[in-house]
Structure formats: structure tokens, C-alpha cells
Amino acid sequence: MDLYKKRAITTLLDNLVEIDGIEWIRLHYTYPGNFPYELIETMAKYDKVCNYLDMPLQHANDDILKRMKRYSTKKDALDIIDKARKLIPDIALRTTFIVGFPGETDENFEELMNFIQDMKFDRVGVFQYSHEEDTAAYDYEDDVPEEVKDYRAKMLMELQREISFKKNEKKIGKSFDVIIDSYDGEYYVGRTQYDSPEVDNEVLFTSESSLNIGQIVKVNINDVEDFDLYGEAES
């Protein structure tokens, strides 16, 4: 919602793609509540808009989502994901979850894990709930022990590690456009359009020629880890 109380994200994208020099436009914090479905259609229309959608879902249990005041349901998330993957088959979906929210039971957490297993998100971040003043949940009892929060966070990320590795394995032998972020003396370090800086996969690659930070180059992938890709720049 813009300052003038209109939803104009698609109009903004229509104008941004016309600007020379802008190559990649990445969308973050596209909350599922009242999601504008026309946004996915606009993303599919423009090459400059990265096939990447960051949508903070926070949980998969409707009762917890309601108590979080997220104004969305699991069905909302499923509908958005389904449309995004139909219109943009190679879209990378990033999301974040909170574990240990007040009242989260073992069954609630199992529902979240099953949701992640079924959806197979490309990127996942996890946060352990912390009790802070001036938040919607401050009046709730922080009743999930810290060791349980820690265990659930580790379990969730271990599941995502397995999903990420299997997805990365399928990229071996393929080539991707990579934007260069840095050079560490051995590898150039960059990202594909499917990765946001600092939080997602990195591509570490070599090149026979000298390259510049910010340059976009084609890289052939020849090896992978859980969250990183390795390759060589095309000559």
C-alpha cells in the first residue's frame, strides 16, 4: 500500500523496467495478506524482474498466524505459491518462519515442518521467537522453553539444508547469469537472479579474464554445496 493509499506496485514495475541501466529488479517482503495476484502476472511479463519472490509466511498453522496478527492463512500461501509456480515455473521462492511463538505445540511445529517438506522452498530463513515489549505478542506468556526453540530452529534448517542441496544438484551442468559482488583472491563471488545478497546462495567461480564488481557474466556450474554453487565463467 503506497503512501497515497493505493496499491500501485505493478505500475511501479511497469515504469522501472523502462529505465536504461536497471537490469535486475527484486521483490522483497511481499506479504501474503491481501496479496495482489496481478503482481505475479507482471513479474512473468518482464525479463528485468527477477524470477524471485520473498514472501514472509512466518508459520503454517492458522491459529498461530491469527495470534501473530498476520491476516493470512495457510490457504492464502498455498494459492499464491501455486499461481507463482504455474506462471513462472523457474521462480525462486524465499520465506521466513518463526519457531517457538507463544503457544506453539509439537503438533503445530510438525505442521510447519510438513508444510516446508511439501512446498520445497528455494530459500528459508528461521527466527526463534523472542519476547519484546511493544509487540503484538507481548501480552502472551513466553511458554516455549529456549532449548525447545533452539531444537526446532535446528530441525527446520536441517530439513531446508537437504531441500536446498537437492535443488542445487540439479543445477550442475547448467549456466546462469551471475552478478559479481566481490573477489576473494581465489574466486569471484556473485549471485544469480534467484539469490538475494547476504541471505541466499552464492556462486563462487573462476575466470580466465579479469572481471569487475557489478558485472553480470555467464557462469557454468560444475559443483555445489548445500547453499553455494561453484563454476567457471564462460570465456
ABEGO torsion letter per residue (X at the ends): XBAAGBBAAAAAAAAAAABBGBABBBBBGBBABGBBAAAAAAAAABAABBBBBBBBAGBABAAAAAAAGAGBBAAAAAAAAAAAAAABAABBBBBBBBBGBBGBBAAAAAAAAAAAAAAGBABBBBBBBBBBBGBAAAABBBABBAAAAAAAAAAAAAAAAAAAAAAAAAABGBBBBBBBABBAGABBBBBBAABBBGABBBBBBBBABBBBBGBBBBBBBABBBAABBBBBBBX
